[in-house]
């Protein structure tokens, strides 16, 4: 048994070594043909199981600002996020699929507001392009907290929460990012402030006498934040280079819809949906910002509701 173990281990290296040790131990008590079959099977694993390190891109940029990859710490931080996002395959595959649906919605809003297109990748790392809710209560594609959402003109109450409204929350994110850009004079710093807050980032910049994100020593989350955006931009822009193979049919198609205007109360959205020829579920999927089964609308506001085309 000792010689067999040595033989198998000699064919291994790196991460596969530990794997094979466990596998050999698992069939140590087996004899005869079963044991030989196991040995053959596990030799196949050691020959075929490979995990590759990734070559870094020669250059990288965010919102037109060059990434100083010649700095060793910058290169290693970029390397980390490329590895994490490449080998978290299920998460990145879903991001690629969802981007096909939601980037055509986000991109023109960014362009209209003068915010660089690269910020669409910020929404990917914030929420995975889902209507997620964080443990701290941040909501939607752009992960707005309630107070911050109101600060940037989102309606948030028991009946309506525009943090769940893709178009309206993207407009609010643009307001924040433009404000941060004017404060810091850098889109990279504006992106970092989206994670850390403008005041917190400004305090660190003043304390460290630095103006560039790349020169700041920050908490781990913010230190990784812009590199996560860069990694997602690199992978989603070049999926084949990182081993992601998708057919056009695998991508999620953009939603097509028609719009109706509501400027009065809706007593029952289930009946409302049925009258429109759709289900209550579909009404809420197209309009997740409608948070109740009714809309009192005491202020007689005008809302645009999207329905499947």
Buried (B, 14 or more C-beta within 10 A) or exposed (E): EEEEBEEBBEEBEEEBBEBBBEBBEEBEEEEEEEBEEBBEEBBEBBEEEEEEEBEBBEEBEBBEBEBEBEEEEBBEBBBBBBBBBBBEEEEBBBBBBBBBBBBEBBBEBBEEBEBBBBBBBBBBBBBBBEBEBEEEEBBBBBBBBBEBBBBBEBBBEEBBBBBBBBBBBBBBBBBBBBBBBEBBEBBBBBBBBBBBBBEBBBEBBEEEEEEEBBEBEBEEEBBBBBBBBBBBBBBBEEBEEBEBEEEEEEBBEEBEEEEEEBEEEBEEBEEBBEEBEBEBEBBBBBBBBBBEBBBEBEEEEEBEBBBBE
